[in-house]
């Protein structure tokens, strides 16, 4: 259940990351107008092609998050969240340099919903990763109430088959050889001498 909830949060964050460049970021200007190079060189008024804008890192982050959910990799999800976070933080730094500070105004000027969507995407990815925990450890973990079934030991014993050149003795001969002869003192055989029978003559 935790993994499902965490996966839903990560996927929601991935969708918010892709959607954020289509929303206004500052003074009604959508995020897809800002080029990736402007995050490092400074914000300009030039409109960037969509595949060269901050849309590119947002798509890459969303793909990493989806792959992380599919293959149960927290590292991929973390990298996706870091990409979104780095993108929005760099943008805020560069935009603040151009605008002499960042602000949110009631008339729609300043930072707008696109920035909020980007922050939500990063937070949702990290939160989902934390909620799902470690999938590899959870897979082999025994939960409370689980029943462990062990196979019962076999009550039958199957003797190993005898070689072809070995023939077992009949039961009557086995009993006769196992029992000591009548009148034999078994204690006298402890010194290694042959047992003496009652009818033996003294040498």
C-alpha positions in Angstrom: 0.0 0.0 0.0 2.8 2.4 0.8 4.4 1.8 -2.5 1.2 2.5 -4.4 0.7 5.8 -2.5 4.3 6.8 -3.0 4.1 5.9 -6.7 1.0 8.0 -7.2 2.7 11.0 -5.6 5.8 10.6 -7.8 3.7 10.3 -11.0 1.6 13.3 -9.9 4.9 15.3 -9.5 6.1 14.1 -12.9 2.8 15.4 -14.5 3.2 18.7 -12.7 6.8 19.1 -13.9 5.7 18.7 -17.6 2.7 21.0 -17.2 4.6 23.8 -15.4 6.4 25.3 -18.5 3.0 25.8 -20.1 1.9 28.0 -17.2 3.0 31.6 -16.6 6.2 32.0 -14.6 6.8 35.7 -14.3 4.7 38.7 -15.4 2.5 36.4 -17.5 5.5 34.9 -19.4 5.2 31.1 -19.7 8.1 28.9 -18.7 8.6 27.5 -22.2 9.8 31.0 -23.3 12.9 30.7 -21.0 15.9 28.9 -22.6 18.0 26.4 -20.7 21.0 28.6 -21.4 19.4 31.6 -19.7 19.5 29.6 -16.4 23.3 30.1 -16.6 23.9 33.2 -18.7 21.1 35.3 -17.4 17.4 36.0 -18.3 16.8 37.8 -21.6 13.7 38.9 -23.5 14.3 36.5 -26.3 11.9 33.7 -26.8 13.5 30.2 -26.9 12.4 27.2 -29.0 10.3 24.9 -26.9 12.8 22.0 -27.1 15.6 24.4 -26.0 13.6 25.9 -23.1 13.3 24.7 -19.5 10.7 22.3 -20.9 13.6 20.0 -21.8 14.9 19.4 -18.2 11.3 19.1 -17.0 10.5 16.3 -19.5 13.8 14.6 -18.6 12.9 14.7 -14.9 9.4 13.3 -15.6 10.9 10.4 -17.6 13.3 9.6 -14.8 10.5 9.6 -12.3 8.3 7.3 -14.4 11.3 4.9 -15.0 12.0 5.0 -11.2 8.5 3.9 -10.5 8.5 1.1 -13.1 11.8 -0.4 -12.1 11.4 0.5 -8.4 14.5 2.7 -8.3 14.6 5.5 -5.7 17.8 6.8 -7.2 16.1 7.6 -10.5 13.2 9.3 -8.7 15.7 11.3 -6.6 17.6 12.4 -9.7 14.3 13.5 -11.4 13.4 15.6 -8.3 16.8 17.2 -8.2 16.6 18.2 -11.8 13.3 19.9 -11.2 14.5 21.6 -8.1 17.8 22.8 -9.7 15.8 24.2 -12.7 13.4 26.3 -10.6 16.1 27.5 -8.2 18.5 28.6 -11.0 15.6 30.3 -12.7 14.7 32.2 -9.5 18.3 33.3 -9.0 18.5 34.6 -12.6 15.1 36.2 -12.6 15.8 37.9 -9.3 19.0 39.4 -10.7 17.0 40.9 -13.6 14.0 42.1 -11.6 15.9 43.2 -8.6 14.1 40.7 -6.4 11.2 38.3 -6.7 7.7 39.1 -5.7 4.1 37.9 -6.0 1.5 40.5 -6.8 -2.3 40.3 -6.7 -2.6 41.8 -10.2 -0.8 38.8 -11.8 2.6 40.4 -12.0 5.7 38.7 -10.4 6.0 35.0 -9.9 3.0 33.0 -11.1 1.5 29.5 -11.1 4.2 27.9 -13.3 6.8 28.4 -10.5 4.3 27.0 -8.0 3.8 23.9 -10.2 7.5 23.3 -10.5 8.0 23.5 -6.7 5.0 21.1 -6.2 6.6 18.7 -8.7 9.9 18.5 -6.9 8.2 18.2 -3.4 5.8 15.5 -4.7 8.7 13.4 -6.1 10.7 13.6 -2.9 7.6 12.9 -0.7 6.5 10.0 -2.9 10.0 8.5 -2.7 10.0 8.8 1.1 6.5 7.3 1.4 7.2 4.2 -0.8 10.3 3.4 1.3 12.8 0.9 0.0 11.0 -1.5 -2.3 13.7 -4.2 -2.3 13.7 -4.4 1.5 10.0 -4.3 1.7 9.6 -7.2 -0.8 11.4 -9.7 1.5 10.1 -8.3 4.8 7.7 -10.5 6.8 4.6 -8.5 7.9 2.8 -8.9 11.2 0.2 -11.7 10.9 2.0 -13.6 8.1 2.0 -17.3 8.5 5.2 -19.2 7.9 4.6 -22.7 6.6 7.4 -25.2 6.9 7.3 -28.6 5.1 6.7 -31.5 7.5 9.5 -34.0 7.8 9.0 -37.2 5.9 7.9 -40.0 8.3 8.9 -42.8 5.9 12.4 -44.0 5.5 13.5 -45.4 2.2 16.6 -47.6 2.6 19.2 -47.3 -0.1 19.1 -50.2 -2.6 21.8 -52.9 -2.2 24.3 -53.5 -4.9 23.6 -56.3 -7.4 26.4 -58.6 -5.9 25.1 -58.3 -2.4 22.2 -60.6 -1.3 20.5 -60.2 2.1 20.4 -63.3 4.4 17.1 -64.9 5.2 15.4 -63.8 8.4 15.9 -67.2 10.0 19.7 -67.2 9.4 20.0 -63.6 10.5 18.3 -64.4 13.8 20.4 -67.5 14.3 23.7 -65.6 13.7 22.7 -62.7 15.8 21.9 -64.7 18.9 24.9 -66.2 20.9 25.1 -70.0 21.2 23.6 -71.4 24.4 26.1 -71.8 27.2 28.7 -69.4 25.9 30.2 -67.0 28.4 30.4 -63.8 26.4 32.7 -62.3 29.0 35.5 -64.8 28.3 35.7 -63.6 24.7 36.9 -60.2 25.8 40.5 -61.4 25.9 40.4 -62.3 22.2 40.2 -66.1 22.8 37.5 -68.1 21.1 34.4 -68.8 23.2 34.3 -72.2 25.0 31.3 -74.4 24.7 30.1 -76.7 27.5 30.9 -79.8 25.5 34.4 -78.7 24.6 37.2 -81.0 26.1 40.0 -79.5 28.0 43.1 -79.4 25.9 
